[in-house]
Amino acid sequence: MVRDLRRRCPWDRVQTRETIRPYLIEEVFELDHAIAEGDAAAVREEVADLLLHLAWQLVLGEERGEFTPDEVAHDLETKMKRRHPHLFDLGPAERWENLKRKERQRGVLDGLPPALPALHLAYRLQERAAGVGSTGPTPRARSPRCARNWRRWRRSSTPRPARGSVRRANRRARSPPSPG
């Protein structure tokens, strides 16, 4: 479909990774919102929109001679087998974090996208630091007075309609995301 759009539509023909990047990011946030709201119809719609953007990336990579869709599918299959050797009779299970670190062959704090939202970035950095023995401050380690002041400030500075979104974001930040 994307190949056909690029052939027949003047707007689609001139798009690049850079020009469609803002839409890709927006679609990810729209999918996240639909999931948070528990709206199955909206999740379905946003998954379709995100799949379209992934198809765009495949076509653009192919047009630039960087990779083919088959190569991407092969890379994904290889990665999943490496991360789940116990499912493919390839050896004993190993912790997901260790496997991912070996793949990157870099430091534990490397590899986080700089555009990651600040709250999620902070969560990931603390999670990784904890994996190497660092024990930074936790929400439970705050003093009761500090926590009370934080709640007061948040209530006074957050418009009433946004408070539910802030609560949901705080809940999401406290629950670890699944690996993938």
N, C-alpha and C positions, 0 to 999 in steps of 0.2 A: 504494500500500500504506500509506504513512504517513497519508494522508488517512483511509483506512478505519480504521486503528488509532486515530486521534484521535477519530473518531466513536463507535467501539464499545468502547474500552477506557478505563475511568476513570483509570488511571495515565497512559496516553499523553495523554489529553485535557488534563491539567493541566500537562504539561511545557512549559517555556520554554527559550529559548536558554541562560539561566543555569543551569537545573537539569540540562540534558543536556551542558553544556560539559565537565565532568570526564570523562564517558564518551567524548566525542569525542577528547579528548587521550589518554586511555588506549588507545583503538583505534589511534591513530597510532603509539604506542609498541609496541603488540602487533604491528602490521604491520612496523615497523622490526625488531623482534626476529625475526619469521618470515623476513624477507629476510636478516638477518645469519646465521641458522641454515641458510639454503639449503633450507628446508622448503617445497616447492611447494604441498602440500596446505594447510599453515597460511597461506601467503601468500594462496591463493585464499579461504580462510575470512575472513581479516582484511580483504582487499579488499572482500568482501561487507559486512562489518560497517561499514567506513568509508563505503561507498556508501550504506548505510542512514542514517548520520549526515549525509551530504551531502544526501540526500533530505529529512531532517528540516529542515535549514536552508532548503531551497527552500520547503517547505510553510509553515514559520513566517514566512518573508519574505513569502510570498504572503498569508497570513492577516493580517499586519500592514499590508498594502498597500504594502510597500516595493519589491517587485519580483516578477516572474513567472519561472517556469523558462525560458520563451522568451527573456526579456530577458537572463537570465544566460548562456544559450547564445549569444545574439547578441554579448554583450560578450566572451565567450571567443573566439569566432571572429574578431572584430575585432582583439583583442589579438594573436592568433597570426599573423594576416595582417600586422599592423604589425611584428611581431618577425621575420617571415620574408618580407620583400618579394621576395626573390630567387626564392621558390617560387611566387609568385602574380603574377609579371610586374608588380610595383609599384615596381621600382627596384633599385638595387644593394644588396648586403648591407651591413649595418652591425653593428658589434660589439654583442652582446647587452647588455652592461653599459651602453653609451651609450644604447641604446634605452630600457632600463628607467629610467635616470636622467632622460631627457627626459620620460617618462611621468609621473614623480613631480614633476618641476620643484622639487626640494628638494636639500638638501645630500647629499653622498655617504654620510654616516653616518646619515642619517635613514631612517625606514621599517622598521627592524628591530623585530619584535615584542618587547615587553618580557618576555614569558613564555618566550622562546627559552631552552633549556638553556644554562647558563653556558659550557660548552666550545664549543658551536656558535656562540654569540654572539661569543665571543672570536675564533673562526676567521673569522666574517663581518666583524667590525670590522677585523681585520688585513688581510683580503682587500681590503676597500674602501679602506682607508688606502693599501695598496700601489698601488691603481689611480690614486691622485692623487700618487704619487711618494714616499710615506713608506716608509722601510725600517726597520721595527721589528726587534726581536730575533727570530731564528729558532732552531729547535731546534739547527741546526748551529753557531750562534754561541755556544752555551753552552760554558763551559769543561769539560774532561773531568772535573775534580773535582766540579763542580756536577752534571753528568749522573750520575756515579757515586753521589753522595749522594742524588739524587732516586730512583734505582733502589732503593737500600737502604731508604730511607724507605717507598717504595711497597710493597716486598716485606714489610716488617715491619708496616705498618699496614693492609694489605689482606688480609682473610680469604682463605684458599687457594681456596675455590670461586669467589670473585669475580674472581680474577686473570685468568681467561680473558675475562670481560666487559670488564675494564679494558683488556686488550690489544686486543680487538676495537674498543672505543670509540676507543682511540688510533689504530688503523689508519684507522677511518672519519674521524676528525678530520684526518688527514694527507691523505686523498684528497678532492679538491674535489667537492662535490655537483654534479649536473648541473642546468643552468638549467631553469626551467619555470614 
